[in-house]
Amino acid sequence: MSTAFDRITINPGLMNGQPCIRGMRLTVRRVVEAVAAYPDRADLIQDYPEIDDEDIRQALEFAAISLDDQILTLNVA
């Protein structure tokens, strides 16, 4: 994995300092949620034309390295 995040920006005055894509009001969290909600990448890009594949890749990588190795117990119904 790369650790150069030239498309992830953090600005305390924008979206309460949450990591965003290229200074837009589009958070990394929202991009990760959208990737999960849109199984077809073409549909995602159609609804979010302001982002591209590299934005998505960096958002996923940023989210992945932001997680720690803590073990969580999930309650499965």
N, C-alpha and C positions, 0 to 999 in steps of 0.2 A: 504494500500500500504506500501511496505517496502521502506526504504530510504538507505539501504546498497547497494552501487553500487561497488562491488568488481571487476566487469568486465568492468567498464567504466573508461578510463584513459584520462588524459589531460596532454599533454606534449607540451610546447611552440615550441619545435623543430620538432614536428611531425604534419603534416597536419595543419600548422598554429595555433596550439593550440586548434583545434576543438576536442570535445569529441569523443573518438575512442573506439573501442572494443578491450580490452586486449592488448593495445599497438600496434595493427596492424594498417595498413594504411586503415582501414575501419571505416568510421565515423558513429556515431549514426544516423546522418541525412540520410546517404545512407541506413542503415539498415531499418529505418522507411519507406523510399521511396520504398525499395524492398518489404517490407511487403504489402504495398499498391498495388504494381505492380504484385505480385504473389499471387493470391487467394488460390492456393494450396501450403501449407507449404512444402510438399515434393519437389516441383519444386524449391522453394527458396533454400532449403538445397542442392539440386543437383547443382545449379549454384553458391552457396556460401558454399562450404563444410567446410570452416574454422570456421563457426559459428554454434552454437547449440541453442537449445530452450531457455536456460537461458540467452544467449547473447541477443536474440531477446526480451525476456521478459524485461530484464533490459533496453534495448534501448527504448522500448515503454514507460516504466515507467519514465525513465529519461526525455524523450520528453514531456510526459504529465505534469510532475511537473515543467518543464521549461516554460510552457505556463502560462501567467497570466490570470486573470479573466476579461481582457478588452473585451468589446463588439465591434465586428467588423461588419460593414455593408458589405454584399456581394452583388455585382451587378449580378443578375441572368438574363441571356438573354433568 
